[in-house]
Amino acid sequence: MSGTNDMQVFLTYGDIALAGSLILIVLVVSWQLRLRLTKTLLTAAIRTIVQLSFVGLILAWVFAREQWYEVLIILTIMTLIASSAAKNRVKRSYKGLLADTLLAVSTSAILVTAIAILAILRVTPWYTPQFIIPILGLILGNSLTAISLTSNQLVESFHQQQSRIEMMLSLSAKPFEAVHEQIRAAIINGMTPTLNSMLVVGIVSLPGMMTGQILAGADPTQAVRYQIITMFLICVSSTLGCTISALLIYRRFFNKNSQFILPE
């Protein structure tokens, strides 16, 4: 590992190998406690190296060319993968779940990213890959977690509390009134990780984006400002995504006659 006079550190493959050797500690713990995670840990470590190296090559190529259509292709792929990941975390699937998840993820993430790029950062041109790809990636990563938590709990609660919901409907409750508590609890569950992060950021933890900028030699005050903006963007995107997802799922469980149903 070598450094320059301004303390910016440049990592070598040897540094990566040294950091990778620390995984041996995890493997030893797994073996001693019989966690049966050896294969999973090795697979995760290898995939981390391969996937990030591959992404690094692609981003370096895209950053050098700065073509809007190439940036859009990458953004589309990122959104599709995030939607699929969120959908796969829902234990009780139903027909149309992928479409609902895709709509919730894409609408919330793209809207918030557009506001960040055009109104807050005022990036010109808007498709500058250095800004739009990392920002969308951060938002998607957090949004898919929030949306999957909301979707999973809401679908599960609809199945488990079918009798209660039908009873409320029989007592003249409107569909939304009958499931309001389930929707409320699901959205809160999806928002909890984001809110917890905001409550302790800068005190208990230093977020990855801020830490990465500081390690790369950026001004700490600027790194903090970027992190504040990012946290707000993630919060808004997660809230929108959870709300959209909950409303879309709610519609799937009621027919045109306002009767509660379990979708296929």
C-alpha positions as CSV (number, residue, x, y, z in Angstrom):
1,M,0.0,0.0,0.0
2,S,1.4,3.4,-1.0
3,G,0.4,7.0,-0.3
4,T,1.0,10.5,-1.6
5,N,1.9,13.6,0.2
6,D,-1.7,14.6,0.7
7,M,-2.3,11.3,2.5
8,Q,-4.5,9.9,-0.2
9,V,-4.1,6.1,-0.1
10,F,-3.9,3.9,-3.2
11,L,-4.8,0.3,-2.7
12,T,-3.0,-2.5,-4.4
13,Y,-4.0,-6.1,-5.1
14,G,-1.8,-7.1,-2.2
15,D,-3.9,-4.9,0.1
16,I,-7.0,-6.6,-1.1
17,A,-5.4,-10.1,-0.5
18,L,-4.5,-9.1,3.0
19,A,-8.0,-7.9,3.8
20,G,-9.4,-11.1,2.2
21,S,-7.2,-13.2,4.5
22,L,-9.2,-11.8,7.4
23,I,-12.1,-14.0,6.2
24,L,-10.1,-16.9,7.7
25,I,-11.1,-15.6,11.1
26,V,-14.8,-15.9,10.2
27,L,-14.2,-19.4,8.8
28,V,-12.5,-20.5,12.0
29,V,-15.4,-19.1,14.1
30,S,-17.9,-20.9,11.8
31,W,-15.9,-24.2,12.1
32,Q,-15.5,-24.0,15.9
33,L,-19.2,-23.2,16.5
34,R,-20.4,-25.6,13.8
35,L,-22.4,-22.8,12.1
36,R,-22.2,-24.7,8.8
37,L,-21.5,-21.4,7.0
38,T,-18.1,-22.3,5.4
39,K,-19.5,-22.8,1.9
40,T,-21.7,-19.8,2.1
41,L,-18.9,-17.6,3.4
42,L,-16.5,-18.7,0.7
43,T,-19.1,-18.2,-2.0
44,A,-20.0,-14.8,-0.7
45,A,-16.3,-13.7,-0.6
46,I,-15.6,-14.9,-4.1
47,R,-18.8,-13.3,-5.5
48,T,-17.9,-10.1,-3.8
49,I,-14.5,-10.0,-5.5
50,V,-15.9,-11.1,-8.9
51,Q,-19.0,-8.9,-8.9
52,L,-17.3,-5.7,-7.7
53,S,-14.4,-6.1,-10.0
54,F,-16.7,-6.6,-13.0
55,V,-18.8,-3.6,-12.0
56,G,-15.6,-1.6,-11.6
57,L,-14.5,-2.3,-15.1
58,I,-18.0,-1.4,-16.5
59,L,-18.2,1.8,-14.5
60,A,-14.7,2.8,-15.6
61,W,-15.7,2.3,-19.2
62,V,-19.0,4.2,-18.8
63,F,-17.4,7.0,-16.9
64,A,-14.9,7.5,-19.7
65,R,-17.5,7.6,-22.5
66,E,-20.4,9.5,-20.8
67,Q,-23.1,8.4,-23.3
68,W,-26.6,8.9,-22.0
69,Y,-28.0,5.7,-23.5
70,E,-25.3,3.6,-21.8
71,V,-26.1,5.2,-18.5
72,L,-29.8,4.5,-19.0
73,I,-29.1,0.9,-19.7
74,I,-27.1,0.5,-16.5
75,L,-29.8,2.4,-14.5
76,T,-32.5,0.1,-16.0
77,I,-30.6,-3.1,-15.1
78,M,-30.0,-1.8,-11.6
79,T,-33.7,-1.1,-11.1
80,L,-34.7,-4.5,-12.5
81,I,-32.3,-6.4,-10.3
82,A,-33.4,-4.4,-7.2
83,S,-37.0,-5.1,-8.0
84,S,-36.4,-8.8,-8.4
85,A,-34.4,-9.0,-5.2
86,A,-37.2,-7.2,-3.3
87,K,-39.8,-9.6,-4.8
88,N,-37.8,-12.7,-3.9
89,R,-37.7,-11.7,-0.2
90,V,-41.5,-11.9,0.1
91,K,-42.3,-15.4,1.4
92,R,-45.9,-15.6,0.2
93,S,-45.8,-14.8,-3.5
94,Y,-48.8,-14.0,-5.7
95,K,-49.4,-13.4,-9.3
96,G,-48.4,-9.8,-10.1
97,L,-46.0,-9.4,-7.2
98,L,-43.1,-8.7,-9.5
99,A,-45.0,-6.0,-11.3
100,D,-46.1,-4.4,-8.0
101,T,-42.5,-4.5,-6.7
102,L,-41.1,-3.1,-9.9
103,L,-43.6,-0.2,-9.9
104,A,-42.9,0.6,-6.2
105,V,-39.1,0.4,-6.5
106,S,-38.8,2.2,-9.8
107,T,-41.3,5.0,-9.0
108,S,-39.8,5.9,-5.7
109,A,-36.1,5.5,-6.6
110,I,-36.3,7.3,-10.0
111,L,-38.4,10.2,-8.7
112,V,-36.1,10.9,-5.8
113,T,-32.9,10.4,-7.9
114,A,-34.3,12.9,-10.4
115,I,-34.9,15.5,-7.7
116,A,-31.4,14.9,-6.3
117,I,-29.7,15.3,-9.7
118,L,-31.8,18.1,-11.2
119,A,-32.8,20.2,-8.2
120,I,-30.3,19.6,-5.4
121,L,-27.0,18.8,-7.0
122,R,-27.9,20.5,-10.3
123,V,-25.6,18.1,-12.3
124,T,-25.0,19.0,-16.0
125,P,-25.6,17.0,-18.0
126,W,-28.1,15.0,-15.9
127,Y,-26.7,11.6,-17.1
128,T,-23.2,12.3,-15.7
129,P,-22.4,8.7,-14.6
130,Q,-20.2,9.8,-11.7
131,F,-23.3,11.2,-9.9
132,I,-26.4,9.5,-11.1
133,I,-25.2,5.9,-10.9
134,P,-23.9,5.9,-7.3
135,I,-26.9,7.9,-6.1
136,L,-29.4,5.6,-7.7
137,G,-27.5,2.6,-6.3
138,L,-27.6,3.9,-2.8
139,I,-31.3,4.7,-3.0
140,L,-32.1,1.4,-4.6
141,G,-30.2,-0.6,-2.1
142,N,-32.0,0.9,0.8
143,S,-35.4,1.1,-0.9
144,L,-35.5,-2.6,-1.8
145,T,-34.9,-3.5,1.8
146,A,-37.7,-1.3,3.0
147,I,-40.1,-2.4,0.3
148,S,-39.4,-6.1,0.8
149,L,-40.0,-5.7,4.6
150,T,-43.3,-3.9,4.0
151,S,-44.5,-6.3,1.4
152,N,-43.5,-9.5,3.3
153,Q,-45.2,-8.4,6.5
154,L,-48.4,-7.0,4.8
155,V,-49.0,-10.2,2.7
156,E,-48.3,-12.4,5.7
157,S,-50.7,-10.4,7.9
158,F,-53.4,-10.5,5.2
159,H,-53.2,-14.3,5.2
160,Q,-53.0,-14.7,8.9
161,Q,-55.8,-12.1,9.8
162,Q,-58.2,-13.0,7.0
163,S,-61.0,-13.8,9.5
164,R,-60.5,-10.5,11.3
165,I,-60.6,-8.5,8.1
166,E,-63.7,-10.3,6.9
167,M,-65.4,-9.7,10.2
168,M,-64.7,-6.0,10.0
169,L,-66.1,-5.9,6.5
170,S,-69.2,-7.6,7.7
171,L,-69.6,-4.8,10.3
172,S,-69.8,-2.3,7.5
173,A,-66.1,-1.3,7.5
174,K,-64.8,0.0,4.2
175,P,-61.9,-2.1,2.7
176,F,-59.2,0.4,3.6
177,E,-60.6,0.7,7.1
178,A,-60.6,-3.1,7.5
179,V,-56.9,-3.3,6.7
180,H,-55.6,0.1,7.9
181,E,-53.8,-1.4,10.9
182,Q,-52.0,-4.0,8.9
183,I,-50.9,-1.4,6.3
184,R,-49.7,0.9,9.0
185,A,-47.7,-1.8,10.8
186,A,-46.2,-3.0,7.5
187,I,-45.0,0.5,6.5
188,I,-43.6,1.2,9.9
189,N,-41.7,-2.2,9.8
190,G,-40.3,-1.2,6.4
191,M,-39.2,2.2,7.5
192,T,-37.6,1.1,10.8
193,P,-34.1,0.3,9.4
194,T,-33.9,3.7,7.7
195,L,-35.1,5.6,10.8
196,N,-32.7,3.7,13.1
197,S,-29.8,4.6,10.8
198,M,-30.8,8.3,10.8
199,L,-31.0,8.3,14.6
200,V,-27.5,7.0,15.2
201,V,-25.7,8.3,12.1
202,G,-22.5,10.2,13.0
203,I,-22.7,9.1,16.6
204,V,-22.6,5.4,16.6
205,S,-21.8,4.8,12.9
206,L,-20.1,6.6,10.0
207,P,-22.0,5.7,6.8
208,G,-20.1,4.0,3.9
209,M,-20.5,7.0,1.5
210,M,-19.1,9.4,4.0
211,T,-16.3,7.1,5.1
212,G,-15.3,6.4,1.5
213,Q,-15.1,10.1,0.6
214,I,-13.0,10.8,3.6
215,L,-10.6,7.9,2.9
216,A,-10.4,9.1,-0.7
217,G,-9.1,12.5,0.5
218,A,-12.3,14.6,0.3
219,D,-13.0,17.5,2.6
220,P,-14.8,16.1,5.7
221,T,-17.3,18.9,5.8
222,Q,-18.3,18.2,2.1
223,A,-18.4,14.5,2.9
224,V,-20.8,15.2,5.7
225,R,-23.1,17.4,3.5
226,Y,-23.2,14.7,0.9
227,Q,-24.1,12.2,3.5
228,I,-26.9,14.3,5.0
229,I,-28.4,14.8,1.6
230,T,-28.1,11.0,0.9
231,M,-29.8,10.1,4.2
232,F,-32.8,12.4,3.4
233,L,-33.1,11.0,-0.1
234,I,-33.0,7.4,1.2
235,C,-35.7,8.3,3.8
236,V,-38.0,9.8,1.2
237,S,-37.5,7.1,-1.3
238,S,-38.1,4.3,1.3
239,T,-41.3,6.0,2.5
240,L,-42.6,6.4,-1.0
241,G,-41.6,2.9,-1.9
242,C,-43.2,1.3,1.2
243,T,-46.4,3.3,0.7
244,I,-46.8,2.5,-3.0
245,S,-46.0,-1.2,-2.3
246,A,-48.6,-1.4,0.5
247,L,-51.3,0.3,-1.6
248,L,-50.6,-2.0,-4.6
249,I,-50.8,-5.1,-2.4
250,Y,-54.0,-3.8,-0.8
251,R,-55.6,-3.6,-4.2
252,R,-54.6,-7.2,-5.0
253,F,-56.5,-8.5,-2.0
254,F,-59.9,-6.9,-2.8
255,N,-62.0,-7.4,-5.9
256,K,-64.2,-4.9,-7.7
257,N,-67.0,-5.7,-5.2
258,S,-64.8,-4.7,-2.2
259,Q,-64.7,-8.3,-1.1
260,F,-61.5,-9.6,0.6
261,I,-59.8,-12.3,-1.5
262,L,-56.5,-14.2,-1.5
263,P,-54.8,-13.7,-4.9
264,E,-53.3,-16.7,-6.6
